[in-house]
C-alpha cells in the first residue's frame, strides 16, 4: 500500500460516525467503594466521551439497581451539561435493571431503550440499614455518644430506633421523592401521563410495560439501534471509567487487617447484595 492509499484510508476512517459508549454498572454510591458508581469514578470518562472526534452521539448503558440519589443526580447533571454544550444527543440503554437511581441516571438520555424483560422504574426512595445496639450489649461493649443538637444522632445504628427519628426520616424521604417525581415528569414530558400517580409508587416494570407507560421509548439494544440510526459503518467507541487500582489482596472481599474494616466491608457487601436481590439479580 502506497502513502496515498494509506492517507485515503485514514480519511475514510475518520469520516465514519462515532458513538461514545459509557457503561454505568453497579450500585450508585456516595464514594468510590469497590465496584460502585459515582461522579468521582466516571467524571473523566464522561468528559472523554464528549471529546471524541467525529462524534454523532453518546450512548449510556445502565445496569444499576440504584443507590445514592445525590450521585445519581450529579452523574445526570454532568452528562446533560456536556450534551447541551456540545449539542450531541444522548441515548440510554437499560440492561438487566435501571431502577431507582439507575432510572434517574437513564433519564440523562434524550431517548431510552430497553430489553422487553429489563426491570425499569422503582420511582421511589428507600433507606435501609442495620441495628447493632443489642449486639453491643452481648459483646460487653459500651457505646459512648456525645452530641450538641437533638437530631445529631438520628437513626444511629448503635442506638434503639426512636419513633421521632423514623418520622423525621419519612419527611426527608418524601422530599427526595418529590424531586424524583419532578425529574421524571420534566424529562418524560409528553410521553407519560403526568397525573398518573401510580407511576411513582416505587413499583418496578418490565421493559415492555415501561414502554407502554411512557417511561422508555422503545425495545432495542445498543448495536442494533446505533446501526439503524447511523449506518452499518458507525464506530462504537467504549470509554472506560477510571477505577482506583488497589493492591490485589485489597481488592478481594473482606481482606483487611483491622476488624473495623472487616465489619464495614461486610455491611457494604450485604447492602449491595440486598439492592440487587430486590430485583432477583
Secondary structure, 3 states (H helix, E strand, C coil): CCHHHHHHHHHHHHHCCEEEEEEEECCECCCCCCCCECHHHHHHHHHHHHHCCCEEEEEEEEEECCECHHHHHHHHHHHHHHHHHHCCEEEEEEEEEEECHHHHHHCCCCEEEECCCCEEECCCCCCCCCCCHHHHHHHCCCCCCCCCCCCCCCCCCCCCCCHHHHHHHHHHHHHHHHHHHHHHHHHCCCCCCCCCHHHHCCCEEEHHHHHHHCCCCEECCHHHHHHHHHCCCCEEEECCCCCCCCCCHHHCCCCCCCHHHHHHHHHHHHHHHHHHHCCCC
